[in-house]
Amino acid sequence: MQPRERFIAALERTPFVGRVPHFELVFFLTMEAFGRPHFSQRVFGQWDQMEEKERQLHRKDMADLYITIAERFEHSAIFVILPGGIAKRIEELIRLVDLIRDRTGDRYFLIADGDATFSIPDGEHMMDFVVRMADEPDGLKHQAQTGVDEALQRAEILREQTDVDGFALCSDYCLNDGPFLSPNHFSEFVTPYLAQLIRGYRDLGFYAIKHTDGNIMPILDQLVECNPHALHSLDPQARVDIAEVKRLYGNRICLIGNVNCGLMQTGTEEQVVESARYALRHGMPGGGYIFSTSNCIYTGMPLSRYELILDVWRREGNCKLSTGESSLV
């Protein structure tokens, strides 16, 4: 199976023989791995002043780096996000996706950024958001609906003009102690719009992966009811246990993640290995699991620790039977 085929099989919870797919939302350690700065470390503020030839060179360089990361670390999917300054330009996303597809064909599952629901407000806007929930709930709901409508319009353009497979919905809802909104408020201001957004993506033929860090357990039932294909990142630093999530909802949703990022930066090698093994042991049975960290490969994480969990995955992340039985013993 091609990496993209394995990724789709996992999203659809179809058991198969072979190694479970792997990907990371973002891989920031490009300087250490390849001697090349990550997109987020570059300045594209003068994009409009560049000649088209220069812009095309930047696009080719970004496409090449995405592919290089996927090839070196055996990712099955590529999350195609643009750097600041051009991040909201759909025409640039289309050009970049096309460059990657032209070079790789159907080898990789290509993901675009696609959330439109409210995330945890930043410190500057947090109080305003809370006040609006009490004093202006209809205005907030109108804003949420507008965001969904615009996201689905953008998805229709992508369906017509390029070859994206799905969307990662990356609004974060939770802190380590629980969701920012109470479950009741979440059901009022987020859940209906998340469900509508995911339904719209599915109707257009896309896959939907819902990402949120933190302790999702108080709203896990609502997230699952919104019917995404997969849930990422299953944050163990917030006491999210993949074994429990698999027991509750493994027959309804693909699980991605749960390898402890905090331990990868500050723990022992033994702790890192055990975290990777735990995620595989409890995620793989029955299918519907994609190996991943509980966030991303971020700046400051030792590259050697990422390579360590990949060694565990290569040795022990292999399904031997069509039932999804793993090679872990």
NORHUNOR-V724708 format. One record per run of one state. SS is the DSSP state (H for helix, E for strand, L for the rest). FROM is the first residue (numbers start at 1). LEN is the number of residues. If there is no record, write none. Layout:
ss	from	len
SS	FROM	LEN
SS	FROM	LEN
This chain:
ss	from	len
L	1	2
H	3	9
L	12	6
E	18	2
L	20	2
E	22	1
L	23	4
E	27	1
L	28	2
H	30	5
L	35	4
H	39	3
L	42	5
H	47	3
L	50	2
H	52	22
L	74	3
E	77	3
L	80	10
H	90	15
L	105	4
E	109	5
L	114	12
H	126	10
L	136	1
H	137	25
L	162	4
E	166	4
L	170	4
E	174	2
L	176	2
E	178	2
L	180	3
H	183	7
L	190	1
H	191	13
L	204	3
E	207	5
L	212	5
H	217	9
L	226	4
E	230	4
L	234	2
H	236	3
L	239	3
H	242	8
L	250	4
E	254	4
L	258	1
E	259	1
L	260	1
H	261	6
L	267	2
H	269	15
L	284	5
E	289	3
L	292	1
E	293	1
L	294	3
E	297	1
L	298	5
H	303	14
L	317	1
E	318	2
L	320	6
E	326	1
L	327	3
